[in-house]
Structures are given as structure tokens and as C-alpha cells.
Amino acid sequence: MARPKLTFEQVKAKFEERSYELLETEYVIGTAKMRYKCPHHPDKDLSISYAELRSGSGCKYCGILKQSQSKKHSFAHVKETFEARGYTLLENTYVNDRTKMRYKCPHHPNEVFTILFSHLRRGHGCPKCGKERSGQVRSEAHFLEQVSKGPSIYTKAQRQEARQETSRLLDTYCYDCPNKDLPYIGAIEEHCYKNCPHGIGLDIRRCGAILADEDADAVIEYYKVKFEKARIDRKGVTV
């Protein structure tokens, strides 16, 4: 026996249960799209079939908002992430990943910086600390005698590429490394160049050599030979 056809009033009541305003004046069939308004998005043009409405579908804009809120980080989590980097968060609420948040860095307490939480999670942080770390790499030039005292052996493009690669490596791998503040070249050589947990120590040193106008290949070869000799000497002692 065929199911009796729904009346327009029954369909309209179903829309009203969801607080929707039905804009049609008649009901044709369950699969036909019907225009309606959502109280939360009155300026949007919306349409849905009765079958879709009955199965739980509704305003797509409400759905998008609900989905984004379900993925939203709690303020407590955001604050903990800033504090884990040693930063003091100056905000009281978290909006979303695309809203900049003010914070203070313990190494530059007199300045206020801003950052997107998405960028913080990807490893970015205090811009001044980043510049200082880059400068530290460049300043290591005096630990090895420069190969050339004449004009630069690198082009401007090569130096710029080395500078960008240095910043990328430092921001990606070194911002929270326990060895980031080592004060002596010997400790830096041992823990950063030789035993970097990410294996990028000599990559950073190569960039530093280029920025210092050293022969980068000679510098890297120097460290490889030095580390291999130390390994052989250690092996000889333990035998």
C-alpha cells in the first residue's frame, strides 16, 4: 500500500522544528529542493530536499562552523604551548589559527611580539632570537682562518640562499633544542656539529662558512676528518 503523501503543513512543521523558515508555498516531492532561511545565516541562499532534512542535514554554514569549532584548540592548550617555549602569552582568549596573538619572550622582555598559533606550532617564534641565532652561526668565522682574503668567493645569490637556509634550519630544528645556548665552540662542535639529534649540524656549519666567506667544502672536510680521528682514537683506547 502506498504511503500517503505529506501535506505542505507537515513539511513546513518539519522545517520549523529546526527553526528554519520555509520559503516555498507548496510541497511537490521528497527529493525536490526547497528554499529556506536559517536564523543564524539569514543572508544566505539555502535549499534542501525534505528527504535530506529528515535525514539530519541542514544549513551548510552551520555545519562548517560546527566543524571548525570541534577542531578549535582550547585556550588552556594554547597558553601551555606558549609557556613550553618560555613565552608569556598576553591574550586572554583564543580565536583561531589565523588570528595573531601577543606574547613576550624572556630574552627580550621589553618588547611585545605577535604570532599566529599555527606558526608557533610549526616551530616559529621570537624573531629577535632567530636573528641572534643566525648571527651566532655567522660569527663562528673566527674559529677557522679564512681561506681567501680577497673578494668574496661566493655570489650574492649564494650568500642569500645560505642565509635563508640557516634561518629555516634554526627555526625548524633548533628553537627548542637543549643545546641551543652552548657558549663555547668546543661544546658546539661536539653537541651541534658532531652529534646533532636531527643530523643537520654540518648543514648549518656549511651555511655559516658561506656567510663568513670560508671555503665551505674545506670546512666540512675538516670536521669530518676531525670527528673520524676522534672516533678512531676512542676505539683504540677502549680496545
Backbone as a ProteinNet text record, in pm:
[ID]
protein_1_A
[PRIMARY]
MARPKLTFEQVKAKFEERSYELLETEYVIGTAKMRYKCPHHPDKDLSISYAELRSGSGCKYCGILKQSQSKKHSFAHVKETFEARGYTLLENTYVNDRTKMRYKCPHHPNEVFTILFSHLRRGHGCPKCGKERSGQVRSEAHFLEQVSKGPSIYTKAQRQEARQETSRLLDTYCYDCPNKDLPYIGAIEEHCYKNCPHGIGLDIRRCGAILADEDADAVIEYYKVKFEKARIDRKGVTV
[TERTIARY]
84.9	0	88.9	60.1	141.1	130.7	243.9	245.9	172.9	87.2	13.1	108.6	80.3	164.6	159.7	275.6	282.1	211.6	153.9	91.9	196.4	168.6	259.6	277.8	171	178.9	271.6	269.3	359	505.8	528.6	664.8	711.7	625.7	658.9	690.6	612.4	635	772.1	813.9	945	1057.3	1041.2	1140	1141.5	1023.3	1013.3	1072	1071.4	1134.1	1283.1	1342.5	1484.9	1505	1397.4	1398.6	1424.7	1399.9	1415.2	1284.5	1296.7	1178.7	1166.1	1062.7	1041.7	990.6	1054.7	1019.7	929.3	896.2	807.3	661.3	571.3	427.2	359.2	436.4	379	487.4	443	532.8	501.5	607.9	586.7	624.7	752.5	803.4	922.4	952.2	1055.9	1195.6	1221.7	1356.8	1372.8	1266.5	1272.9	1332.7	1424.9	1487.5	1386.2	1392.2	1302.1	1385.9	1354.7	1429.3	1388.2	1486.2	1455.9	1559.9	1532.5	1626.1	1665.8	1794.4	1845.9	1854.1	1807.7	1811.7	1953.3	2051.2	2189.7	2261.9	2204.3	2264.9	2154.7	2083.6	1966.7	1999.9	2126.6	2164.6	2208.6	2204.3	2249.1	2131.1	2154.8	2053.8	2071.4	1972	1980.9	1865.7	1891.4	1785.4	1818.3	1716.4	1734	1607.5	1622.6	1503.8	1448.8	1322.1	1261.5	1331.4	1370.9	1439.2	1571.7	1644.2	1771.7	1748.6	1646.5	1614.3	1578.2	1498.9	1453.9	1570.4	1672.8	1787.6	1889.6	1863	1950.9	2034	2030	2105.4	2038.5	2114.2	2059.6	2149.8	2151.7	2229.7	2378.1	2434.5	2574.3	2669.6	2626.6	2712.6	2720.8	2609.8	2612.7	2703.2	2699.8	2783.9	2931.3	2966.6	3106.5	3153.7	3068.1	3102.4	3119.6	3029.8	3037.1	3164.3	3200.2	3321.1	3446.4	3450.4	3568	3579.6	3466.3	3468.8	3513.5	3479	3519.6	3670.6	3734.7	3879.9	3952.8	3880.7	3940.4	4018	4133.3	4215	4158.2	4171.3	4129.3	4232.1	4188	4280.4	4389.8	4351.7	4449.9	4561.6	4522.8	4622.8	4714	4654.6	4732.5	4831.2	4782.6	4867	4983.1	4953.7	5058.2	5164.8	5121.4	5215.6	5310.6	5256.9	5342.5	5439.6	5388.5	5471.8	5580.7	5551.1	5651.2	5772.9	5752.7	5863.4	5926	5874	5925.8	5862	5758.2	5692.8	5579.4	5550	5435.9	5326.5	5215.6	5104.3	5029.9	5005.7	4940.6	4792.7	4740.1	4597.8	4520.1	4389.3	4302	4207.8	4202.9	4116.7	4190.7	4145.5	4198.7	4085.9	4109.8	4006.1	4022.1	4131.6	4160.1	4306.3	4345.3	4484.3	4525.7	4428.1	4458.4	4459.5	4447.7	4448	4579.3	4650.8	4778.8	4758.1	4850.4	4842.9	4969.3	4950.7	5062.6	5132.5	5265	5340.3	5472.7	5535.4	5667.6	5766.6	5887.8	5997.3	6084.4	6125.1	6206.3	6341.8	6389.8	6519.7	6507.6	6384.3	6359.6	6234.2	6239.6	6120.5	6061.8	6135.7	6084.6	6008.8	5993.3	5923.6	5805.7	5704.9	5586.6	5585.6	5574.1	5571.2	5434	5404.3	5279.4	5311.6	5226.7	5247.4	5115.5	5096.5	4982.2	5011.6	4909.3	4931.5	4975	4924.5	4964.9	5114.5	5168.2	5311.5	5392.3	5340	5408.1	5419.2	5311.4	5311.9	5408.4	5436.6	5529.6	5675	5697.5	5835.1	5883.5	5801.8	5843.4	5832.7	5898.9	5894.6	5950.5	6013.9	6066.3	6157.5	6124.3	6206.8	6346.3	6358.2	6489.8	6581.5	6524.8	6605.8	6653.9	6565.8	6603.2	6718	6713	6820.9	6951.4	6940.4	7061.4	7125.6	7040.9	7096.3	7165	7103.7	7166.2	7299.6	7303.2	7426.7	7533.9	7491.3	7588.5	7656.9	7578.3	7636.8	7737.4	7700.5	7790.8	7917.9	7905.1	8020.5	8124.4	8091.3	8186.9	8304.9	8302.2	8408.5	8547.1	8558.7	8692.4	8753.4	8678.7	8734.4	8817.6	8797.9	8882.1	8936.5	9062.8	9122.5	9056.3	9024.5	8960.7	9055.6	8999.2	9079.1	9121.3	9033.1	9062.9	9050.5	9149.3	9145.3	9101.2	9080.7	9041.7	8891	8839.8	8695.6	8621.5	8494.5	8414.3	8418.2	8428.8	8431.1	8290.3	8189.7	8050.6	7975.1	7875.7	7792	7691.2	7629.3	7526.2	7410.6	7375.9	7265.5	7299.4	7424.9	7466.5	7462.2	7504.8	7501.1	7357.4	7270.5	7130.3	7065	7098.3	7044.2	7091.5	7218.7	7273.3	7206.7	7180.3	7114.8	6972.7	6900.2	6763.6	6761.9	6856.5	6863.2	6900.6	6988.6	7023.9	6901.4	6824.7	6704.6	6605.1	6589.2	6494.4	6535.2	6662.5	6710.1	6699.6	6736.3	6729.8	6586.5	6494.5	6354.5	6288.6	6329.3	6265.4	6317.3	6449.7	6509.3	6569.8	6612	6696.4	6626.1	6500.6	6439	6420.6	6394.2	6375.6	6481	6591.5	6698.4	6768.2	6792.7	6861	7003.7	7058.1	7195.6	7203.1	7089.8	7087.5	7169.4	7196.2	7266.1	7408	7468.9	7606.2	7700.6	7784.8	7865.5	8001.1	8051.9	8189.1	8191.8	8288.8	8298.9	8320.5	8397.6	8420.1	8290.8	8205.6	8077	7985.7	7991.5	7909.7	7952.8	8084.7	8134.9	8089.3	8095.9	8063.5	7914.3	7832.5	7689.2	7606.6	7654.1	7575.6	7626.4	7755.2	7809.1	7820.5	7874.4	7904.7	7784.8	7711.8	7605.4	7467.2	7442.5	7310.2	7203	7100.3	6996.7	6917.4	6920.2	6846.5	6937	7067.8	7160.5	7183.6	7157.2	7172.2	7282.4	7363.1	7466	7565.1	7615.7	7713.9	7648.8	7518.2	7447.6	7446.3	7419.3	7422	7563.9	7663	7802.1	7841.7	7794.5	7824.6	7768.3	7644.6	7584.7	7666.1	7710.2	7791.9	7922.1	7979.9	8104.4	8083.2	7973.3	7943.5	7924.4	7850	7825	7953.2	8047.1	8174.9	8280	8240.6	8329.8	8444.9	8417.2	8514.1	8491.2	8587.5	8570.4	8484.7	8356.5	8262.1	8301.3	8346.1	8385.7	8504.2	8600.4	8717.8	8679.7	8587.6	8542.8	8475.1	8384.6	8312.7	8408.1	8501.6	8600.9	8686.9	8719.6	8797.5	8726.3	8595.9	8521.3	8503	8481.5	8464.6	8591.3	8705.5	8833.4	8855.4	8825.2	8843.4	8756.9	8629.5	8538.6	8577.9	8622.6	8663.7	8789.9	8882.8	9004.9	8971.4	8877	8836.7	8772.2	8694.1	8628.5	8731.1	8832.3	8936.7	9018.7	9052.3	9129.5	9052.5	8920.8	8837.5	8831.4	8821.3	8815.4	8945.4	9056.9	9186.5	9204.1	9145.2	9156.3	9075.9	8958.8	8869	8906.8	8993.6	9031	9123.4
-119.4	0	124.9	219	340.5	427	486.9	576.8	705.8	755.1	878.4	996.4	1080.7	1196	1296.6	1349.1	1450.4	1577.4	1644.8	1773.7	1884.1	1996.4	2110.5	2152	2145.2	2186.2	2095.1	1966	1872.9	1902.5	1930.2	1962	2092.1	2190.6	2320.2	2305.4	2221	2198.9	2136.2	2049	1984.9	2087.9	2184.4	2292.1	2376.3	2404.8	2489.4	2422.3	2289.1	2217.4	2250.4	2282	2316.6	2467.9	2541.1	2688.6	2749.6	2673.6	2724.1	2786.4	2886.3	2948.7	2898.4	2820.8	2766.9	2876.8	2892.2	3000	2952.7	2824.7	2771.7	2779.8	2767.9	2771.6	2638.9	2543	2411.1	2304.3	2182.1	2067.6	1975.1	1935.8	1853.2	1707.8	1687.4	1551.8	1557.7	1448.4	1447.3	1477.7	1456.9	1481.2	1618.1	1695	1828.1	1928.7	2012	2113.3	2221.2	2265.4	2369.1	2479.8	2603.1	2717.6	2746.3	2785.5	2817.1	2913.4	2968.2	3057.5	2998.8	3015.2	2973.5	3097.3	3090.9	3209.3	3257.5	3167.9	3205	3261.1	3238.1	3286.5	3338.3	3442.3	3491	3549.9	3584.3	3644.4	3540.9	3413	3307.8	3245.3	3210.3	3139.3	2989.8	2929.1	2787.9	2709.3	2584.5	2495.7	2353.7	2275.2	2137.2	2058.7	1931.4	1848.1	1801.6	1764.2	1716.9	1589.2	1503.1	1378.5	1407.1	1507.1	1543.8	1602.2	1686.4	1747.1	1640.1	1543.5	1437.1	1349.4	1335.9	1251.4	1323.5	1451.2	1523.1	1633.3	1646.7	1754.7	1888.6	1996.9	2130	2236.6	2351.8	2466.6	2430.3	2443.3	2406	2500.3	2624	2720.8	2690	2643.8	2598.9	2476.8	2389.8	2270.9	2304.9	2402	2445	2503.7	2586.8	2648.8	2544	2447.3	2341.7	2259.8	2232	2154.7	2229.4	2359.3	2438.2	2449.2	2458.9	2468.1	2337.3	2225.8	2096	2077.6	2146.4	2137.7	2247.9	2337.4	2453.8	2413.9	2473.8	2446.6	2521.6	2462.3	2531.4	2638.8	2741.8	2848.1	2792.4	2697.6	2638.5	2569.3	2498.4	2429.2	2529.5	2636.1	2739.4	2803.5	2838.7	2903.2	2811.3	2683.2	2587.3	2576.3	2585.8	2576.7	2695.9	2815.1	2934	2919.2	2874.9	2863.1	2757	2652.9	2549.1	2604.4	2713.6	2779.7	2888.9	2906.4	3009.7	3145.4	3152.9	3279.6	3308.1	3437.3	3479.7	3527.6	3457.2	3494.4	3612.4	3715.3	3837.3	3842.9	3737.2	3732.9	3657.8	3682.4	3612	3515.2	3522	3432.7	3386.5	3274.6	3223.2	3222.3	3282.4	3291.5	3177.8	3179.5	3073.1	3081.9	2987.7	2980.2	3098.9	3175.2	3285.3	3421.2	3421.5	3546.1	3558.4	3668.1	3687	3706.6	3653.7	3662	3730.5	3818.7	3893.7	3809.9	3821.7	3747.8	3817.9	3777.1	3828.5	3713.6	3744.3	3646.8	3677.6	3575.7	3602.4	3664.9	3646.7	3703.3	3847.9	3892	4030.2	4082.1	4092.7	4122.8	4261.4	4350.4	4486.8	4503.8	4397.2	4405.3	4309.5	4347.1	4263.2	4216.1	4085.4	4027.5	3966.4	3941.9	3874.3	3757.1	3654.1	3535.6	3460.9	3395.1	3306.1	3176.7	3121.1	2997	2885.1	2886.9	2785.4	2794.8	2917.2	2935.5	2890.7	2919.8	2877	2725.2	2656.9	2510.8	2453	2528.9	2481.6	2514.8	2575.8	2598.4	2741	2832.9	2972.9	3032.4	3145.5	3208.2	3348.2	3387.2	3522.9	3559.3	3662.8	3699.7	3747.2	3810.3	3859.2	3743.5	3641.4	3524	3456.7	3451.7	3390.8	3463.1	3596.2	3674.8	3656.9	3648.9	3632.6	3496.3	3391.6	3259	3256.2	3323.6	3331.5	3404.2	3510	3585.4	3502.8	3415.8	3330.8	3237	3182.7	3094	3169.7	3291.9	3371.1	3411.4	3436	3483.9	3375.8	3251.7	3143.6	3148.9	3244.3	3250.6	3261.9	3327.1	3349.7	3223.9	3115.3	2992.2	2916.9	2948.7	2891.2	3004.2	2994.5	3101.4	3106.5	3224.1	3238.8	3192.9	3122.5	3070.9	3183.2	3276.4	3383.7	3518.4	3605.1	3740.5	3840.3	3792.2	3879.7	3893.3	3919.5	3934.1	3806.8	3818.4	3704.6	3593.1	3469.9	3354.8	3307.2	3373.9	3336.7	3453.5	3420.2	3524.6	3573.2	3685.9	3739.7	3641.8	3575.5	3478.6	3360.1	3314	3201.8	3239.3	3360.9	3405.7	3421.2	3472.6	3488.7	3352.4	3256.9	3121.8	3059.5	3080.3	3027.1	3092	3222.3	3293.9	3240.8	3219.7	3168.4	3025.7	2944	2806	2800.3	2889	2896.1	2927.2	3027.3	3065	2950.7	2880.8	2769.8	2657.4	2620.6	2512.3	2548.2	2671.5	2714.8	2716.7	2771.5	2780.5	2643.4	2553.1	2422	2325.7	2326	2222.4	2272.1	2397.7	2440.5	2524.9	2568.1	2664.9	2610.6	2478.9	2423.4	2317.9	2318.8	2221.3	2253.7	2154.4	2181.4	2231.7	2217.3	2261.9	2399.1	2469.2	2592.6	2706.8	2701.4	2813	2776.8	2679.5	2641.9	2759.4	2792.9	2915.4	2897.9	2774.1	2755.5	2676.7	2708.3	2643	2492.7	2451.5	2308.7	2234	2292.9	2230.5	2231.2	2340	2349	2242.2	2225.4	2123.7	1984.4	1956.7	1823.1	1793.1	1885.6	1858.1	1900.8	2000.4	2050.5	1996.1	2013.7	1969.2	1816.6	1758.1	1614.9	1528.1	1566.7	1480.5	1545	1625.4	1687.3	1578.4	1581.7	1477.2	1474.8	1585.4	1591.6	1568.5	1558.6	1533.5	1650.2	1772.9	1889.3	1984.3	1939.3	2026	2078.3	1988.5	2032	2110.1	2089.9	2172	2318.1	2339	2475.4	2531.8	2445.9	2493	2531.5	2456.7	2489.6	2626.6	2652.8	2784.1	2894.3	2867.1	2964.9	2993	2887.8	2905.3	2994.6	2973.3	3055.7	3201	3222.8	3359.4	3426.9	3345.8	3400.3	3403.5	3365.9	3365.7	3266.7	3155.8	3047.4	2947.3	2861.8	2752	2646.2	2642	2555.1	2408.2	2364.5	2224.3	2190.3	2282.3	2259	2255	2342.2	2345.7	2214.7	2166.5	2042.5	1923.9	1922	1813.9	1815.6	1934.6	1949.3	1881.1	1907.6	1849.1	1699	1653.2	1509.5	1433.8	1486.9	1424	1428.9	1543.1	1560.1	1461.5	1447.3	1357.9	1211.7	1178.6	1040.8	1005.4	1099.7	1076.3	1055.1	1135.6	1120.8	984.9	939.5	809	696.3	706.2	603.2	603	722.6	733	672.3	699	645.8	493.5	444.7	299.7	234.1	301.3	247	240.7	337.3	341.3	230.1	200.2	102.5	-41.1	-59.9	-197.1	-258
0	0	0	-87.3	-99.4	25.7	62.1	177.3	140.4	230.3	198.5	181.9	85.1	56.3	170.9	203.7	309	264.5	359.3	328.5	340.6	281.6	290.7	435.8	514	654.4	733.9	702.1	771.3	738.2	611.1	568.4	632.5	632.6	691.2	840.2	907.9	1050.9	1076.3	982.7	997.2	986.6	895.5	884.2	1011.7	1064	1182.7	1305.8	1308.4	1419.5	1429.1	1315.2	1310.1	1313.7	1336.8	1340.7	1203.8	1097.1	961.3	913.2	827.5	765.9	622.2	595.1	461.2	369.4	254.3	161.3	47.5	45.7	-58	-11.9	-108.7	-76.3	-105.4	-159.1	-184.7	-175.3	-150	-141.3	-257.5	-333	-451.6	-425.7	-392.2	-371.6	-276.6	-211	-108.2	-156.4	-285.2	-337.3	-402.8	-408.6	-470.6	-372.4	-421.2	-336.8	-299.6	-174.5	-124.7	-59.8	-92.6	-40.4	104.1	184.4	324	378.5	496.9	564.8	699.3	730.8	861.4	950	1074.9	1162	1191.9	1178.4	1207.3	1085.1	967.4	841.9	749.5	793	717.2	580.5	557.9	429.6	326.5	361.6	271.3	196.9	70.6	-9.2	13.4	74.2	110.2	49.7	16.6	-31.6	10	32	76.8	44.1	19.3	-3.6	130.7	130.5	254.5	301.2	205.2	240.2	311.5	263.8	326.6	465.2	476.6	606.3	707.8	664.4	754.3	799.8	713.8	749.1	837.4	868.1	959.5	898.2	765.5	700.9	728.2	707.4	731.6	674.4	739.4	692.2	682.2	562.1	542.6	615.7	633.8	702.4	851.7	908.4	1048.1	1061.6	960.1	962.3	958.6	874.4	864.7	997.3	1058.4	1186.2	1295.3	1297.3	1398.3	1381.6	1257.1	1230.4	1274.3	1244.9	1283.4	1434.7	1503.1	1649.2	1712.5	1646.2	1700.5	1693.3	1596.2	1581.2	1657.7	1716.8	1781.2	1906.5	1922	2040.1	2160.3	2276.4	2397.5	2431.7	2501.2	2540.4	2631.2	2718	2809.6	2730.9	2625	2542.4	2472.3	2419.7	2350.9	2447.5	2566.2	2667.7	2708.2	2724.6	2761.6	2652.4	2526.4	2414.8	2415	2441.4	2451.8	2568.9	2683	2802.7	2786	2707.9	2683.8	2610.8	2537.5	2468.3	2554.4	2676.5	2765	2744	2660.8	2630	2728.2	2746.6	2827.5	2733.2	2729.7	2642.1	2702.8	2623.2	2672	2637.5	2577.5	2543.3	2650.9	2654.7	2748.7	2679	2546.3	2469	2344	2290.1	2164.1	2062.3	1946.1	1842.5	1742.4	1668.1	1572.1	1527.9	1442.4	1396.1	1311.7	1263.4	1170.9	1240.1	1372	1448.8	1526	1505.1	1573.2	1723.3	1801.2	1946.6	1999.1	2097.6	2154.4	2262.2	2266.8	2368	2395.8	2505.1	2540.2	2545.5	2500.4	2503.1	2625.1	2702.4	2821.9	2790.4	2667.7	2629.6	2581.3	2554.4	2509.8	2581.5	2714.8	2795.6	2774.4	2713.8	2694.5	2563.5	2489	2360.9	2357.6	2280.9	2262	2117	2098.1	1964.1	1937.8	1811.8	1775.1	1683.6	1691.6	1608.2	1593.2	1480.3	1462.1	1537.4	1600.9	1674.8	1580.7	1457.8	1360.4	1332.1	1328.9	1306	1428.2	1546.3	1668.9	1671.7	1634.2	1635.4	1532.2	1427.2	1324.8	1358.2	1474.3	1516.9	1512.5	1459.2	1456.3	1596.8	1616.6	1748	1744	1853.9	1868.2	1750.8	1675.7	1559.5	1598.5	1714	1756.2	1795.3	1859.7	1892.9	1765.1	1665.5	1538.3	1472.5	1474.3	1413.8	1490.1	1623.2	1704	1680.6	1665	1637.6	1501.5	1404.1	1271.5	1280.2	1361.3	1378.8	1446.7	1538.8	1608.1	1509.5	1416.2	1315.7	1231.1	1191.5	1106.8	1181.8	1313	1389.2	1414.5	1384.3	1407.2	1310.7	1218.7	1117	1178.3	1295.1	1351.1	1410.4	1418.4	1471.7	1367.6	1242.8	1137.6	1052.3	1015.3	934.7	798.5	754	624.5	514.5	419.4	308.7	215.3	195	99.8	167.8	143.6	197.1	90.9	-30.7	-140.6	-149.6	-271.1	-292.2	-252.3	-225.7	-182.9	-286.1	-237.5	-327.6	-360.8	-303.4	-329	-390.4	-468.3	-527.5	-424.8	-453.8	-365.9	-351.9	-461.7	-458.6	-369.1	-373.4	-289	-141.4	-109.7	30.4	78.3	-8.2	29	52	-34.3	-18.5	112.6	145.6	270.9	390.9	381.5	490.7	513.1	404.7	415.3	468.6	422.7	469.3	617.2	661.1	802.9	887.6	847.1	921.6	925.1	811.9	806.6	901.3	898.1	983.8	1131.4	1165	1305	1354.9	1275.4	1316.8	1322.6	1232.7	1225.5	1331.2	1354.1	1438.3	1569.7	1574.2	1686.1	1791.9	1765.7	1856.8	1996.9	2011.6	2145.5	2178.4	2105.6	2129.9	2262.3	2346.7	2474.8	2456.9	2336.6	2311.2	2245.3	2236	2156.4	2217.7	2348.7	2414	2457.5	2393.7	2430.4	2407.6	2506.8	2496.7	2428.6	2419.1	2371.7	2241.1	2157.2	2027	2040.9	2143.9	2163.3	2189.6	2273.4	2304.5	2182.4	2105.2	1983.6	1883.3	1867.5	1775.4	1817.7	1947.1	1997.5	1989.7	2038.8	2052.2	1931.2	1857.6	1744	1610.4	1585.1	1456.9	1450.3	1556.6	1555	1591.7	1696	1749.1	1742.8	1640.1	1624.9	1616.5	1703.4	1701.1	1570.9	1497	1369.8	1249.1	1273.7	1165.1	1071.6	1120.7	1032.1	1080.9	1177	1234.1	1131.6	1047.8	948.2	834.6	814.4	714.7	759.1	888.8	941.9	935.1	967.7	963.2	821.3	722.1	583	547.4	589.8	564.5	631.5	755.8	826.1	753.2	693.9	619.1	497.2	428.5	310.6	351	459.8	505.2	554.6	604.5	651.8	541	420.3	303.7	320.9	390.1	401.6	288.1	264.6	170.1	239.4	206	276.5	265.9	148.8	131.9	221.8	230.7	314.9	462.4	502.1	641.4	679	594.5	624.6	625.2	531.4	527.7	654.1	701.9	825.3	942.2	954.3	1065.9	1049.1	927	904.8	943.4	903.1	938.3	1089.3	1149.6	1293.9	1371.8	1332.4	1403.7	1382.5	1261.9	1234.5	1314	1323.7	1401.6	1549	1600.5	1740.3	1762.7	1663.7	1676.5	1679.2	1590.8	1585.7	1714.8	1763.9	1888.5	2005.1	2009.3	2117	2110	1986.8	1967.2	2011.5	1982.9	2021.8	2171.9	2242.2	2388.2	2452	2394.2	2456.1	2423.6	2320.4	2282.4	2388.3
[MASK]
+++++++++++++++++++++++++++++++++++++++++++++++++++++++++++++++++++++++++++++++++++++++++++++++++++++++++++++++++++++++++++++++++++++++++++++++++++++++++++++++++++++++++++++++++++++++++++++++++++++++++++++++++++++++++++++++++++++++++++++++

